[in-house]
Structure formats: C-alpha cells, structure tokens
Amino acid sequence: MGGNQTWITEVTLLGFQVDPALEFFLFGLFSLFYGLTLLGNGVILGIIYSDARLHTPMYFFLSHLAIDDMSYASSNVPKMLANLVSQNRTISFVPCLMQTYFYLAFAHAECLILVVMSYDRFVAICHPLHYSVIMSWRVCTVLGVTSCIFSFLLALVHVILILRLPFCGPHEINHFFCEIMSVLKLACADTWLNQVVIFVACVFILVGPLSLVLVSYTRILIAILRIQSGDGRRKAFSTCSSHLCVVGLFFGSAIVMYMAPKSRHPEEQQKILSLFYSLFNPLLNPLIYSLRNAEVKVALRRALCKDRTT
C-alpha cells in the first residue's frame, strides 16, 4: 500500500460499450421494459388490494413479491437509463455503495419470499384442513417481516465488509450499476473475506432456499397426483406451475451469475445476466402470474367490468 495512492470519491459506470445510435435504441427498449415492469406489478398490487377474494396468504405474499420486484428494478435501472443518454456516467462512491446495498437487499428478499410462497402452496395442497390454522395472518405477517429484516441485515453485512477495504482505483466499473463483484475489483487490498462471505451467503440464500422449494414441490406433486377430481388437479397445477416458473427464472439466473464457473468473458456475461436478473425477471413475474393464474385473470376481468359499469 504505497503512500501515493488516492482514495476514490467517484467512479465511472462503463455500462454497455456500444455505438451511440444503439445506446438510444437500448434506452427506448429498456425504458419500455421498465415502465411495463412498474405497470404490471402495480396492476397485480391493485387487483389484490381491491378484490376481497384475493385477501388470502398466497396473494399476500404475491403482493410482497410485486413490491420487491418494483423496488429491485428501481434500485439500478434508472441509473442505467440515465447513463445510456448521458456523457457523464460518474457516480459518487457513497451512492454507489447504497445502490449495491439495495440491490442485494431486494434480491435476498425475493429469494426468501419465493421460499415462503412455496411453503404456503405446500400447506394448502398437502394439509388443506389445517391451512387456516398453520397459515394464519399472524404467521404470514411474521414470515413477511422476518424475510425483509433478514434480507436487509445480510445486505448490510456485505456493505460493512466492503467499507473495511481501501479503495484506490481503478476509477471505472465495467458494469451498468454498482454490482458487488464489480465494486470489489476497485479495492487495493485482499478481498478474500468478502469473497468467502458472498459464497456462504449464496449457499444460504440460493442453494438452501432452492433445495427447500424443490422438496416442497416434490411433495406437492405427489399430493396433486393423488387428487381424484380433474378440476382440482388442474387448479393445483395452474397455481403451482406459475410459482415454479418464477422460481426457475430467478434462482437459475442468480446461481449462474454467482456460483457457476466464470467464462472467458466474465464481465460481459455478468452484465447480460444482471440485465436479465434486474429488468426482465421483474417484468416476467406479473405476466406469469396474470396469464397462468386463473384467479388473477378472473379478478382482473371483474375489475375491468366494474370500471365499465361505473
């Protein structure tokens, strides 16, 4: 650690290094996707809030997922859009760390909410007679609040470990936001502890929850196959298949990004995966739940018919 090293006060987000004409095209495309993300998740929230039939634990957690998706996308997409049409792509180091914090916190929260939703479906299908007792509103509230608190505390651990490092350059992040692995490359000290904590966190927040989800859905599948009624079997499959699609997209992209072996071009690969993770995934969630969930489609039709008659 030489004495001529300077501390970083701001960094430059390189983003997508493409032609200016393509940058404007990407700005329009990503703005459309971001707007649809806010609109789609907002519609899901509005339907759940306005329709008393959807005031159940399953849709309580679905509303949490919608809020988390909007918050997660909003933590990094607006800065990405601004950088696509601006020559000044710098960001102060403190806001950069705040971006890292919220990105991690909302990502962790989504992992835990998806696990809680799988547990809710497990209880509903495998123990229907005890569902109202097991998944009481008190239990649902505790699960929701605990997931949020744990997610934000775990993200805080990552940021605190980052703050213990000296940052002296380079002053460029080859990413479109302050993603944690890219931020660590700015440190002029050994980041082994940060890497170990990130790996352990991935095991607990990705591998562990995904294993619980797979176990839950294995038992759910066995229970569904025992259902005698064709309508009951189709309804159970419809609800659970929606959740499995979301789980597969979210956990799959996260595991590839943080736990799979790096390719020859890890930074470009990471940018593409992060884009899918932070923009396309929150957009797909409301589409999956609205197109594949019969109760949501019925509630949406009721809301539209009510608007036409007033």
Helices and strands as residue ranges (DSSP letters): E 10-13, H 20-50, G 52-54, H 57-74, H 77-84, E 90-92, H 93-126, G 128-130, H 131-134, H 137-163, E 172-173, H 180-184, H 192-202, I 203-207, H 208-225, H 230-258, H 266-275, I 276-280, H 281-292, H 294-309
